[in-house]
C-alpha cells in the first residue's frame, strides 16, 4: 500500500524540541544579564556583599522567568496536541482508507482512536510538564532548577575570587561556561544515575512519542482490518536491534514464522528484536516506520537492503554526525554567551571551535555517501524565529482544514488567506464573516470570497449617506447584510431555498418604503423588501417582502 509521509509529524516534534533548547539558552542569557548588571567591581572588592546582592535578585529573576516559561510551554502544548492528535488521526485515516479500499472492506470508525490520541497527547505533556516545566515555574527557589543553577554560579564565582584563583571576570566566565556545559537539569534521572537536561529530555520524549504514535496509528488501522504483518523501512544506518530485520516483513506476534511465500520469506517478530525496550526496535530515537503488508496481495518493494554489519557501522558514523551537529549548536550558543559576558577572548575561542567542528562535519560527510548535510540540525533558534515558525504551521493547518471542509472553489490562495489573518482590519473581518457564512450555510456554496468582497463594496457605495423616507441617514451596514443580499440555498428555519435581495430593491425600500418602529429598530418596507435599520443608521439586515413582522408602532420619526 502507499506510504504516508511522517515528515509533518517529525517536523512538529523537532519544533517542540527547539522550543525547549531555546528556552534553556534564554534562561542562561537572562542569568548572565542579571549577574553582569551593575558590573563586577564589587565581586573583586567585596565579594560577599556582591553575593548577597545577586542572591537578593533571585525572586525578581524567577518571576520574569516564570512568565517566559509559561508562554513558551503554552506554545509547546498546542504543538504537541496538533502533532499527536491531529496529525496522528490523519495517519490513521489515510492508512485505514487505503487498506480498506485494497481489501474491499468498510473503513473502521475513528472515535476510539481520537480518545487514544488525546490520552497520548495528555500523557506526553504531563511527562514533560512534571519533569521539566514544573521545575522551572516553581516559586520555591530551592526546587527551581534554573534558580539552583543561578545560585551555584554566584557561589562558585565568589569562591574562586576569594581564594585568589581568578579575577572576577574570569571567575564568572568560567563558571557560566561550566554550567552551560552541564545544562539546566530536569527532574529525570536515567538508570545509569545520569540527570538529563531539560532540552534533552523534552526533545527525546517528543521524537520518540511521534514515531511511536505514527507507527501505532498505522499498525492499529491495519489490525482493525485483520492485517498483522508489516513492511519495515530500511536505512543505510541502523542500530543493532534493527539492522537484521529492516527491509523485511515483521509482525507484533510473539514469535517469528515462515510466510509460505518465497519472495517474502520469514516474518520476523519485533519482540525478538527488543521491541518495547529503549535500545530495541521501535525504541527511543528509532526512526523506522511500519507499512501494512498483506502477504499474497502486496509485493515486496524493489530496494537494496543494507548488509546488517554495514548498517550498524553506518549507524556509528551517523552518530558521529549527530555529535558534530550538537557540537556546532553548542559552539554557536557559547559564542552568544561569550558576547553577553563581554569576553572577547572567549568569543574567539568558541568561534575557532565552531570552525573546527564545521570542518570535521564536512570531512565526515564527504567521506560517506550515505550521510547528508542537514543545516536545520545545526541552527540555534531565537524566540522570534520559533514563534514565526509555529504561527506559519498553525496557519497552514487551519487553511488546510478550510479547504478540506469547503473545497478550493471560492477560497483565496494561501498567501491571500495569510494576509487577511495577519493584517486583520476590515479585510480580515470580512474574511472571518465569509467563513462564518459558509459554515452556517447562510450563503450559497458557489459564492466566492471575491463575490463577497464585491457585494461589500457595492453595499457601501450604494447605501452610505442615503436618507430614509423618515429622514434617518444611513451610516453603515452589517456584514450579515452581505449574506442577505447574496442569498442561500438553505434556510435553517424551514430548510427551503432563501432568495437574496438585490441592492437596488434594498435601497428603494429605505428611501421610499413605509416605516415602522418597535422601540429598538426601524423597519423600512416596500413591496419587494423589508429592511431593518438601527437608530444609529446602521443597516442590520433585509428580508424578502413575503416575510412576516410584528408591527408594534406605526410610522415614526428617528
ABEGO torsion letter per residue (X at the ends): XBBBBAAAAAAAAAAAAAAAAAAAAAAAAAAAAAAABGEAAAAAABAAAAAAAAAAAAAAAAAAAAAAAAAAAAAAAAAAAAAAAAAAAAAAAAAAAAAAAAAGBBBBBAAAAAAAAAAAAAAAAAAAAAAAAAAAABABAAABAAAAAAAAAAAAAAAAAAAGABBAAAAAAAAAAAAAAAEBBBABBBAAGBBBBAAAAAAAAAAAAAAAAAAAAAAAAAAAAGBABBBBBBBABBBAAAAAABGBBBBABABBBBAGBAAAEBBBBAAAAGBGBAABBGBBGBABBBBBBBBGABBBBBBBBBBAAAAAAAAAAAAAAAAAAAAAAAAAAAAAAAAAAGBAAAAAAAAAAAAAAAAAAAAAAAABAABBBBAAAABBBBAAAAAAAAAAAAAAAAAAAAAAAAEABGBBBAAAAAAAAAAEEAAAAAAAAAAAAAAAGABBAABBAAAAAAAAAAAAAAABGBBBAAGBBBAEBBAAAAAAAAEBABBAAAGBBBBBBBAAAAAAAAAABBBBBAGABBBBBBAABBBBBBAAGBBABBBBAABBBBBABBBBBX
